[in-house]
Amino acid sequence: MTEQEYGPLLRPYTITRGRTRPTGPEFDLMTIIRTAPSAPDRAAGLSPEHLRILAVCQSPTTLVDLASETGFSVNVLRILLGDLRDRGVITARPPAAVGHLPEERILLEVIQGLQAL
C-alpha cells in the first residue's frame, strides 16, 4: 500500500499521537465547549489542530457542531478536547437538562381555572 492509501487512516493517528481515548470524563455529543478566558496565556506550544478548535470555540458550541465545523471525527475531537481541558484552555459542560413537564391533568385544571375567570 502507498502513503496515499494510508492517508485517511494515518492522519487521525498522527493528530492524536496514537491515542484512542481522551483523558478525564467522556465528552457527550451535546457537551457545550467554550474557550476559557485564560486560553491566550496558555496556548503556547499547542498544535494547529488544537488552535483551530480554540478558534471555533470562542463562542459556545457543542461537540457535534465542532466536528462539523472542523472536519475532525468525533473520536479525534474527544482526544484533542481532553488535551485542551487538561491544559485549562477550554470549559466543557453538559447540555442544560430539560425540566420535568407537569402532568396533563394539572395543565387542564389550569386552563379550566383561567377560562372561569
C-alpha positions in Angstrom: 0.0 0.0 0.0 1.1 3.5 -0.7 1.1 6.6 1.6 -1.9 7.9 -0.3 -3.9 4.8 0.5 -2.9 5.1 4.2 -3.6 8.8 4.3 -7.2 8.7 5.7 -6.1 6.3 8.4 -2.7 7.8 9.2 -3.8 11.4 9.7 -6.1 10.8 12.8 -3.4 8.6 14.3 -0.8 11.3 13.9 -3.1 14.1 15.2 -3.9 12.1 18.4 -0.3 10.8 18.7 -1.6 7.3 18.6 -4.1 7.7 21.5 -7.5 6.2 21.2 -9.2 7.6 24.4 -9.4 11.1 25.9 -8.2 11.8 29.4 -10.8 12.5 32.0 -14.5 12.2 31.7 -16.0 11.4 28.3 -17.4 14.2 26.1 -21.0 13.7 25.1 -22.1 14.7 21.6 -24.1 17.6 23.1 -21.4 18.8 25.6 -21.1 22.5 25.3 -17.5 23.7 24.8 -16.1 27.1 25.1 -12.6 28.6 25.0 -11.6 29.7 28.6 -10.7 33.3 29.2 -7.1 32.3 30.1 -6.6 30.4 26.8 -4.4 33.1 25.1 -1.9 32.9 28.0 -1.8 29.0 27.9 -1.9 28.5 24.1 1.9 28.4 23.6 3.0 25.1 22.1 -0.4 23.9 21.0 -0.7 22.1 17.7 -2.5 23.7 14.7 -5.4 21.3 15.3 -5.7 22.5 18.9 -5.6 26.1 17.9 -8.3 25.5 15.3 -10.6 24.1 18.0 -9.9 27.1 20.2 -10.8 29.5 17.4 -14.1 27.7 16.7 -15.0 27.6 20.5 -14.7 31.3 21.0 -18.5 31.1 21.2 -20.1 28.1 23.0 -20.5 25.2 20.6 -21.5 21.5 21.0 -19.1 18.7 20.2 -21.2 17.6 17.3 -21.2 21.2 15.8 -17.4 21.4 16.4 -16.9 18.2 14.4 -19.0 19.6 11.6 -17.1 22.9 11.7 -13.5 21.5 11.9 -14.0 18.3 9.8 -12.4 16.2 12.6 -14.1 12.9 13.6 -15.9 12.9 16.9 -13.4 10.5 18.4 -10.4 12.6 17.4 -12.1 15.7 18.8 -12.7 13.9 22.1 -9.0 13.2 22.4 -7.9 16.7 21.4 -10.5 18.3 23.7 -9.2 16.2 26.6 -5.8 17.7 26.0 -7.3 21.2 26.0 -9.3 20.5 29.1 -6.2 19.2 30.9 -4.4 22.4 30.0 -7.2 24.6 31.2 -7.9 26.3 28.0 -11.5 25.2 27.5 -14.5 24.7 29.6 -16.9 21.9 29.0 -20.3 21.5 30.5 -23.2 19.1 29.8 -26.2 20.5 28.0 -28.9 22.1 30.0 -31.3 19.5 31.4 -34.9 19.7 30.3 -37.2 20.1 33.3 -40.0 17.8 34.0 -43.2 18.9 32.4 -46.4 19.0 34.6 -48.9 16.3 34.2 -51.7 16.8 31.6 -54.3 16.8 34.4 -52.7 19.8 36.0 -52.5 21.7 32.8 -56.2 21.0 32.1 -57.1 22.3 35.6 -55.1 25.5 35.0 -56.8 26.0 31.6 -60.2 25.5 33.2 -59.3 27.9 36.0 -58.3 30.6 33.5 -61.4 30.1 31.5 -63.5 30.5 34.6 -62.1 34.0 35.2 
